[in-house]
């Protein structure tokens, strides 16, 4: 029997660590269709340099990892969720070893590196390109599994819910998704008894970002439009050290460069400057502290970038520890073994997202979610380094387990209306999409960036209102295209970020506002109701 990918048992949207983990855990019993927006390996997972955090070192404990996560998250984390993920980490690593991920070894144990915010060495890694190795191993296993059908180049428009049934219903059940086939330009309907959102973050709402091009908040926007709650979108993590280069826009210089002794230096004064901002922890302070310090230094001295220098560790050490970065920089004419690397902060990770419980369930029956698209309670107000891939494995598996255990309670999809193809006019104004896209990313960077004020946020909210009218008008008249779908989702994500930021009248973790510089006594999630 051939598997019709458009009518399947389980639909997974996204082909990164979270999506493929869910698919592989379900394929023993069920037929699974996995949709990717572009190629199957183009998501954020493949770009993750750092590694995966797990308690494996003698003397390290689950409590230590929990504590480090809670400190980074500025007390906003849900402790039970943090414990659940931390305790699931060693088993997740063991399964990746089984899948053939070639982690670096130290004798016959896994080599562990240390990153900012961690009290112990607990990052397992494959050189400085862990994500790529993980993505390859997961994809290889998925390709080999006859119950998994991988479908590239599908840009999801909206979830198919009870509202789209032939007989309209307000039950709010999710039955699948409508998506544009990039090859044909036609809209296809995919239906399933359970849908797993694993679509990643909304990093492309910002002008400078380490996220891949596809990170336009699609899953967050689709779930919100379908009626799911969204939470903590104000907590956008900015990676402190993205390469500053005119041609190469989103190359990350991993946290581990500072973990292994790299210094941050002001290129004008030639002095290390972290001592002025965090004299105790210096370069190993959590990411939000380091990003704000670099931002302040850049603004104060009118710089384009600051220097990150690890050349004092010696050429052999640097080349052996950071082969990928070393090769990339050498190709760009920068020799990190002898000279500093020019770096700037860039948007890196979306801590907020669709509200899920510990089974990966959203508010909508039939819809699960895992990974960066979610707000699970793990990260709180700031994600600890290398907890992100970990969350994908633990929640991908948790969602799969809940779907399998409750299979009989999930109704088969009813008859769903096909996509309305009556809007057949092709847009002649592609320039409008480009202009709006550029405008959003610029004002989000300037007004909703590392340091915020209420006035800046209100300005952003005003621009979003104007653009939303324009985009909705456009969306109502023209045939949907991949660019238009992404613009609509980007704008919706931006609106959710700004709404959350305006609701938080304090500075906590990644949300730093000059109007409310103090942290309130009680930590409370920002939750938006549709």
N, C-alpha and C positions, 0 to 999 in steps of 0.2 A: 504494500500500500504506500503510495507516495504521499508525502506530507504537504498539504496545501498551506503555504506560509501565511496566507491571508486569513485562514480560519484554523486556529490552533488551540491547544490547551492553555498555554501560558505565553504571554507576550512580554518581552523584556525590551525596554526602550533605552538603548545605550550599551556600548560594547567595551566598556572599561573594566576596571577591577570589580566594581560592585555588580554590574550587569552580568558579566561572565561567571562570577562566583555563584550568583543566584541560578543562572541557566545550568551550570554544571551540576549543581546540587539537586536540580529538579529533573534532569534528563534521564535519570534511572527509571522513572515511572511515567513521565509525561512528554508530550511533544512540545518543544519550545521554539518560538521564533524570536530572534534577536535583531532588532533594527539599529543600524548605525546611520549617523547623519551624513558621513562621508565614507572614507575607507574604514575598515574595521579597527584600525590601530591609530586613528587620528585624535582620540580624546586626550584628556589630561594625564591619564595613568602612564602612558608611554613617555611623558615628559618628566615624571617624578625622578629627581636625581638622588635625593637623600636616602630614604630607606623606610624600614618598618620598625616601629618601636615595640619591644617585647622584653619582659623580665626574664633574662636568661643568665645573667652574670651572678656568680656566687656572691652573697652578701646583699644583692638587690632584692627588693620584695614588691609584691603587688601594691602594698600600701604606699611605698615610695612613688611608684608610677602614678597611682591615683592622686596622691598629694601634689606631685609635679603638674599633673593635668589640671587640677583644681586651682593651683596658684596661677598658672598661665591663664586659665579661664576666668580669673578675677572673681571666683566664688559664684559664678552664674551657672556652672555646670550642675547637672542632675547627678548626685553622687551614685545612685543605684545604677545608672546607665554607664558611668565611668567605670565602676567596678565590673560590670558585665563585660565591657569591651576589653579592659586590661586583663581580666582573668581568661578571656578567650584568645589572647594574643599568642601564647606559646603553641597552642594547637593549630592556629591559623598558619604560623610559620612552618610547622611540621607538614601540613598539607601542601604548602608551596614547594617544600623540599621534595615531597613525593611527586609533584607535577614536573620536577626537573629544573626548578629555578636554581641557577648556579651561584648561590650565595658565597661571598668571600669567606674562606676558612682561616682559622688560626690553629695550626696543627689539625686535630680532629674535632675541634669545636667551631661554631660559627664565629667569625670575626665581628666584634661589636665596636661601633664608633659612638662618639658622644656629640650631642647637639645642644644648642642654647635651650635653657629651661629644664634640662634633664639633670638629675642629681647623680646619675650613674651612666656608664657606657651601656646602652641597650638598643642601639640601632643596627639591625641586620641589613646588609646592603650587598649590591653587586657593583663593585667599584663605585663610580659616581653616576651610575645609570640604572638604578634599581628598577624603575618603572618600566623601562623598555624590556628588561628581562622578564618581568612579571607578565606584562602584556603578551609577549611572545609565547610564554608557557601556557597561559590561559587560552589564547587563540588556537594554539596547536591542539589542545585537549578538546576545545569546542568543535574545531574542524573535523576531528576524528570521531565525534559522537554522532551516530546516525539520527538521534532524536532532536538534534539542534540544527535549525536552519538559520544561517547568517545572511541577513539582507542589507547590503550597503546602500548608501545614497538615498536614504529616505528621510525627508525633512518633515517632522511631525507638526501638524497645524493645531489640532485640538483633540482632547480626549473625547471618545464617543461615550456618552453617558445615557442615563434613562431619558433625558430630554430628546435624544436622537432616535428613540425607538419609533417604529412605525405608528404604534399607539403611544402617544406622548405620556411620559410618567415623570413625576417629581421625586422619584425614589433616590436619585443621586448615585445610582450604581454605575461603576465604570465597566464598560464592555470592550474597550479597545481604543483605537486611535485612527484619525484620518491623517494621511501623510502624502506629501508630494513626491512622486518618483522623479528624481533628478534627471534620469535618462529620457523619460517620455514627457515630462512636464504635466502628467495627469495625476489626479488625486486618487489614492487607493484607500480602501477601508481594511483595517486589520482588526479582527475580533478574537477574543479569548475569554476564558472563565476568570483569569486573574491577570492583572497587568502590573509589571514592576517598573517604576520610574528609576532610571539610573543615568540621568542626563547631565550630571555635573553641575557646575556653578554658573555664575553670571559675571565672570571677570571682564568680559568684553564691553561691559558698560563703562569701562574706564579707558582713558587715552593710553596710559602705560600699564601693561598687564603682561604677566608671564603665561597667561592662559592661552590655549590654542584658539584659533579663529572661531571655532564652533561654540565657544562657551558664552552663549547669549541668554542664559537663564530660561531656556525653553520649557523644561519640566516644571520649574517653579511657576512660570506664567500660566502654563496649561492647567496645572492643579488648582491654582488660584481662580482661574476663570470657571473651572468646573465646580468650585465650592469648597475647596480645602483651606484650612487655616495655614497661614505663613507666619514665621516667627524670626525675630533677631536678625533681620536683614541689614541693620545698621552696622553689624560687626563684619566689616570687610577687612581681611588681612592683607596688609601690604608687606611684601617680602622686602627686607631692607636692602638687598644687594642684587639688583638686576644690572646686567652689563649696559653701560652707556655707550651706544655706538650708533652712528647715523644710518647704517644699512640694516643692522641686525636688531630687530625691535624687542624680542621677548626672550633673550637668552639669560637664564638664571645662573647666578653664582651661588652654589649650595651653601647652606648654613654651616656645613661641616668645614668649610674653609676657615671660618671663625672658630669652630670647635677644635680645630687642630692648630690654633695659634695665630690666625690672621689678625692684623691690626687695621683699624680704621683711621685714616689720616686725612687732615685738611690739606688740600693741595696748595693752598696759599701760605699757611703758617708752617706747614710740614710737621705739625704736631698731632699726636693721637688725641682725639677729642672726647672719647667715651667717659673719661674720668670726670668731665664737667657734668655729665648727665646721670651716670650711675657708677659712682666710684667703687662700689663693692664688686659688681659683676662685670663691669667694663663691656668688652665685646660679646660676652656670653649672657648678657641680659636678654629677656624675652624679646621676641620680634617687634612687638608694638613699641617698646622703649627704644630699641635701636633705630627703627624706622623714623620715629619722631625726632630722635637726636640728629639723624642725617638730614631730615627735612629742615630742622631748625638751623643747622650749620649751613646748608645750601641757601636758605633765605637770608641768613644774617650776613653772609659773605658774598652774596650774589653769584654763587657757583652754578655750574651746570651739573656737577657730579662731585663725589668725594673719592678718595683712593682706598682700596682694600689691598693690603700688602702682606703676602705670606712668603716673600722671597728669602727672608732671614732663616727659614727652616731648611734651606739648601735645595739645590736643583733636583737631586735624586728623590728626596722625600716628596717634593711637590709633584713631580711627574708620575711617581708611583701611586700616590694617593688620589690624584685628580686627573686621570688620563684623558677623560672626555673633554673636560674644561680646558686642559692644557692644549690638547690638539685643536680644539675650536679656536681658542685665542691665538695660537701660533698662526693659524690660517688667516687671522685678521691683523697680524702684525704686532701682537702683544705677547711678550715673553714673560709669563707670570713667575718663572723661576728667578728672574732678575729685576723685574720692574712691577710697580703696582697696577692693579686693575681699576679702571674708572667705573664706578657703580652709582646707581640711583635706586630709590625705592620704586616698586611697581606693584599694582594690585596682584594678589597671588592666590587668595582662597576665600570662598564665600562661607562664612561660619553659619549663617542663618539659612532658612529654606522652609520646605514643606514639613509641617509638624508630623512626626511619627512616634509610635511607641516602641517598646523593646522588641516587638515582633516585626518591626518595619511597616506596621499598618498606618495608613493615613486616615483622615476623617471620612473618606469615601469608600463604601464597601466595594471590594474587588480591586482596589488600588493600593499597592505597596510601594515603598520607596527606600533606596539605600544610597549611601555615599554623600557626595558634596551637595546634591540636590536637597538634602534633608536638614532639619534641625532636630537632632535626636536627643539633645541634652548632653552630648559628649564634650563639645568644645567650649561651651559657655561663651564668654566675651572675647576669647582669643584661643586659637588652636595651638596646641603644643606640637613642635616639630615632629614629623613622622607618625603622627596619630591618624593622618588622613587615609592612607592606604589601608591601615589597620581597620578603620571604621568600615571601609568597603567590604573587606572579607567577613567581618563579624556580622554586619547587618545584611549582607547579601545572603549569607547562610541562614540567618534568623528568619528572614522573609520567606526563603525557600521552605524552611522547616514548618512555618505556620501555614503556608499554602498547602503543603502536603498533608499536614495533620487535619486541616479543615476542608479538604477537597469536596466532600459531599455537600457542604453547606454553600458552596459557590455555584450559583445557577448558571446553566449554559446560556450563552448570549442569545437574546431574542432577535427578531428581525430588526435591523438598524437601517435607517434611511441612507441611501447613497448620497455622496457629496453633491450639492447643488452646482451644476456646471453652467447655470444660466448666465453667470457673470463672465462673458467670454471676451470682453474687450481686453486687448493686450495693452499694458501701460506703455506710454511713449515717453514717460518722464523718469527714467531710471536715475537721472541726476538728482531728483528730489529725494530718493532713498539714500543716496550717497551723502548728500548734504545733511540730512537729518541724523544719520548715523554718526557722522563726524561731530556734529553739534552736541549730541547727547554725550559722547565720550569726553569732549572737551569740558563742558560745564560740570559733568560729574567729577572730573579730576580736580577742577578748580574750586568747586563749591562743596563737594561731598567727599573730599579726599582725606588726607591724614589728620589735618587739623580743621575743625568745623566751627561755624558760628550759626546762630539761629537765622540771622539775616541771609547768610549764604544759602542755607537750606531752603529758606522761603523763596529766594530767587530761583533756585533749581526747581522747586515745586511749580512755580509759575511757568517756567519754560516747558516743563513736562505737560502741563495742562494744554498749552497751545499746540504742542507737537502731537499730543494724543488726538485732539480734534482733527488735525491734518491727516494723521495716519489712519484713523478710523474711517474718514471720508474716502481716503484712497483705497482702503481695504474693502469698503463696500462696493466700489465701482469696478475694480480691475481684477483680472485673473490672478490667483495667488502665485507668487514666485518665491523661490528660496529666500531671496534678499528681503522681500516684503514680510515674510513670516518672521525672519530673524529680527527685523526692525521692530515689528509689533511686540515681540517678546522682550527685546532689549528695553524698550520704552516701559513696558509693564514692570520689568524687574527694577528699573531705575525709580519708578514711582513707589514701589514697595520699600526700597532702600531709604528713600527720602522720608516716607511716612513713618517708618520705624525710627529714623534718626530724630525726627521732630518730636516724637513721643517720649524719647529718653531725656529726662532733665537732670542729667548727671554725666560725669565722665567715668567710664569703666572700660578696662581692656582696650579694645581697638577703637571704641567710640570716644573721641576726645573733642570736647567743645569748649571754646574760650568763655562762653556764656554760663556754663555750669561746670567749672573745673573740678569740683569736689565729687567724691564718690558717696552715694547715699548708704545709710546703715544696711538696708535690706536689698538683696539682689533679686530683681524680678524680671522674668522674660518679657520682651515686647511681643505680644501676640496680636496679629491682625485678623479680624473676622471678615469673611467675604460679604 
